Amino acid sequence: MRLDHSKPTIEADDIRAVTAVLRSRRLVGGALVPQFERAAARALGLRDALAVDSGTAALHLALVGLKVGRGDEVILPSYVHASLLDALSVVGAAPVLVDVEPEGFSLSLAHVKRRLTRRTKLIIAVHMFGEVVDLRPLVALGVPVLEDCSHALGATYRGRRVGSFGRAAAVSLFATKLITTGHGGVLASPARDVLARARSIRDADAYKAYQPHFNYQMSNLEGALGLTQLRKLPRFLARRRAVAAVYHRALGRHSFNLPASRVRRHAYYRFLVRVPATRFARIQAELARQGIEAKRAVFRPIHQYLRLPDYRFPHTMRLCREGLSLPIYPTLQAAQARRIAAAVSSLL
């Protein structure tokens, strides 16, 4: 049996919810999406949120809501998906890239401090692969923080939900994320003015005065699926942590992942093991021969797109060269996780 690297968990209640929308013929408008927005806000420890049609749209609207524009500097890690760079490009902001911590996936606080200038408008804290950023010292810097919770929805930091510490939070709901609406995303904020500015360009309707709109609205199909998925998020996270526990026991000394703690509650969106760079392709190919799909977790770090030298980002490059991402998702059974761990262990 082939074990995919990642897959959505779609169950009977999800299918019923989407089918009900199709039967109603009401694909947009109504109460479903607002209900989902309120539920998503609660999952982020906040009161209000906007549902949109992609994670990139959520990032774009977050920047608009936070008044980030041309010439503003935004600090973010290089070891992230290029969609963050896309959103910054749309508003004309200047990306200022930092390395990750020597151990783990979070942006380096020491590197952030070195890159701060008078033009720094925002720090994007990406809870990469479900590992929660150490938020308290980051927020204490006094610069607005945007939390990217796409990999950590439902995780906690010091007993509070991630997403509730920054000036805003953005989430992707793509097919392989912690919960999914197919495509889709969420922007949440404790500040009403941030959401009001974002809402003003999300909704393409009658214009009192013209300004660019993007029609980023979520459909009822996505809203219905999002509601059923959100109800199961605690169970999904528990299953991911159970799989991670199997990997930690078998592969702990090879793992990049820090175990979950009471302070920084890991969501385990991804689980990475250290593979010698010279053997990476061979080990990946051998796992594939055994029916196990493992991947390089980030296709290319952002600093390479911007043609910045690798030596400025040594820990990012170590992750890129040695980090092999193993299958981890709620429907992966313990016996399957043990089979994967045994295969990886034998190759290492």
Secondary structure, DSSP 8 states (H G I E B T S, - for coil): --B-S------HHHHHHHHHHHHHT--SSSSHHHHHHHHHHHHTT-S-EEEES-HHHHHHHHHHHTT--TT-EEEEESSS-THHHHHHHHHT-EEEEE-B-SSSSSB-HHHHHHH--TTEEEEEEE-GGG----HHHHHTTSS-EEEE-TTTTT-EETTEETTSSSSEEEEE-BTTSSS--BS-EEEE-S-HHHHHHHHHHH-----SS-------B--HHHHHHHHHHHHTHHHHHHHHHHHHHHHHHHHGGGB------SSEE---S-EEEE--GGGHHHHHHHHHHTTB--EESSSS-HHHHTT--GGG-HHHHHHHHHEEEE---TT--HHHHHHHHHHHHHH-
